Amino acid sequence: MMFCQTDGKTLKALIVLVFHLLLTNFCRGQSQLIGSSQPIVATLGDDIILPCHLQPALDAAGLTLEWTKPDLNPRFVHVWRDGVELVDKKHKSFEGRTSLFINELKNGNISLKLSKVKLSDHGTYRCFIPTLEKQSFVQLVVASGAASSPVISLAGVDRDRGGVVLQCESKGWYPEPEVFWLDGEGNLLSAGPTETVRGPDDLYTVSSRVTVEKRHNNNFTCRVQQNNINQIRETHIIVPDDFFKVQSSSFPVTVGLAVSLAVCIVVIVAVAVFFFVWKWRQNMIKVKRRETDTKVQYHKDEETVRQQLITDETVPKDGEGGKTTTHHHSSPKSDFLLSASRGEEMPTNSVKVVHEENQGSKEAGGEVETQTEKKETENKRLKGNEAAPAKSWFSSLFQRNHIKQSQDERRRRREKAEKEVASLKKELEASQQKVAELQKQNSYTTIQRSVRGDVFVEEVDLNGKYVRLSNKSNKEQQLNGWELQMRINDGEPIIFRFDSYKLKAGQTVTIWAQDSIPLHKALIDFVGWNQKSWGPEDRVLVTLFSCSGEEMAMRSHNPQHRQQT
């Protein structure tokens, strides 16, 4: 009865309400949760938005919303329920760094803002609405902004191939990049495996080696790139022809210099040893001569003493006054005196015999030795005692002089060798400095960036002759209306416009300066600017723009960024 008594307006309003509720439930069942089909690239330390929204739009302010990262424990990054954020459920690494756009929830926008991106944030995120059983996934790629330009150094020479070994190293990458070697024409070179080291800061350091042979320009490039974040760093080096003329060796240049230094030191030591041996032999010859002269003089003194003793023992004959007869035989007395003159120990029996002989002479009434004869005999004995130790004293003196001369000689040789080693070290340092200067003069750093698309600024000639573009993709690129702008130092940009041109897949196009047209006409693709060409010491910025004015690729050369190799 009450329903029948309801007026027409109330019934109409009730029907509209029921229809609205049914339509709302129908729309809820048909809404889809949309994320991002492409990875989201963020630089370390930046703020980033992970997109996620309902389509068709639906008010999500009163719904339960979950952002999770499956590889975490707990996995929750941000949880929204009953109009508030559940902070206690989220992972500690995301505290204070996540937020939703509250005013956009009514429009179905549940995108997540992530502040101060870390390297650990890299990975897959899940956007989920439990009540609707809808989910979407977003891939986040975190790139390091500290990636350094590659550093190229000369590692040595290849004895078998007669080439030069180049080494390239670059630091501060994330994610892990790839390393390529290119020749002057942009062709890939066969290089050894890339060595990768991950540091405590989770950043990668990569290095690679390649053996190159002499070519017409000897221009080589080390390129380090990360395709996911579209980041490229590369360095060029021009190897002088003189490095290919060095005799083939498996040792680096520095090792060769070290070997040469070692050979020089060995030669110096050998000469010093030869000089020392020669000097020692000369000293020994002088010593022998002195010893021989001393022995001769000693024997002469001994003979003089003997003759004097024989003269003293001359006795007169019986019955012949004034005439004497010399006895040329030896007596105990003469032997005693000779022993005393030589400094020898006198035997007891000799002393006894001499004493008896003197006593018998006295008893027989012989002539008694006068005081003068005793004095002369004593002087001869003392003279003999002084001559005996002459030899040992001379030997001791020679030994002291010889030791002093040897010490002085060794000190002189050591000082001379140290001076020669210091001189060789200076020559080695000068050679290394010369190599470093050559590498500095022939090495420069460029920065290349392809913002959109697959067309790269492949090469900018340092002498201002040409600019070369390349198509790295597998499809043809339409360049109609594209512009190539070249800014030299701080001057006005030089602009070249493509009227109608298609760059095929994997091919290059060269734009030449009017004052640098090559002799081979087949090499000419386009003749561009007529302004004065730049030089190696100029700062050059080359930018490629599409027909809509969008920056597609860039390449710069700054001589202030030369690498110290």
Secondary structure, DSSP 8 states (H G I E B T S, - for coil): -HHHHS-HHHHHHHHHHHHHHHHHHHHHHH-EEE--SS-EEEETT--EEE--EEES----TTS-EEEE-TTSSS-EEEEEETTEE-GGGS-GGGTTTEEE-GGGGGGTB--EEE-S--GGG-EEEEEEETTTTEEEEEEEEEE-TT----EEEEEEEETTTTEEEEEEEEEEESS--EEEEE-TTS-B------EEEE-TTS-EEEEEEEEE---SS-EEEEEEEETTTTEEEEEEEE--GGGGSS---SS-HHHHHHHHHHHHHHHHHHHHHHHHHHHHHHHHHHHHHHHHHHHHHHHHHHHHHHHHHHHHT-EE-TT-TT-EE---S--HHHHHHHHHHHT----HHHHHHHHHHHHHHHHTT-----HHHHHHHHHHHHHHHHHTTHHHHHHHHHHHHHHHHHHHHHHHHHHHHHHHHHHHHHHHHHHHHHHHHHHHHTEEEEEEEE-SSSEEEEEE-TTSSEEEEEE-SSS-EE-TT-EEEEEETTS--EEEE-SS-EE-TT-EEEEE-GGG--S-GGG-SEE---S----TTS-EEEEEE-TTS-EEEEEEE-GGG----
